[in-house]
Amino acid sequence: MRKTRKSIPKFKSESEERAFWETHDSTDYVDWSRAQQIALPNLKPSTKTISLRLPQHLLDSIKAAANARDVPYQSLIKVWLQEKLRSH
């Protein structure tokens, strides 16, 4: 037997919509069994700029390691941080 779906209301703002979905189950409104996976290749995770003080010898070592791998040193730092978090 097919479940009858409710209509999704019109929202005046994103905050109103957010509040609605925080208190309602989407399965009452959407048939997720018919959902299809899509790729959004142009989306990038949001980033935040930080300032990090490192001893010069440490930064030089990181830059040398990045150069040996032919990657930007900041990218290498991000990879190392992510690997450390996964293993922690």
C-alpha positions, 0 to 999 in steps of 0.5 A: 500500500502506498503512503499518502504524502503531505504537501511541503509548505511554502516558507517565508525564510530559510530560518522558518524552513529550518525550524519546520524540518527540525520538528517534522519527519521528511518521510511524511513529505518525501518518498525517499525510495525514489531518490537518486544520488547526484554529484555536485562537483563544483561544491567545495567544503567551507574553509576558515582561515586561521593563523598558526605560529610555527618555528621556522625550522618546522615550517622549512621541514614541512615545505621540504616534505611538500616539495618532495611530494610535489604538493602545496605545503598547506595542503600537506598540513591539512592531509596530515591533520586529517590523518592524525584525527582519523587515527586518534 
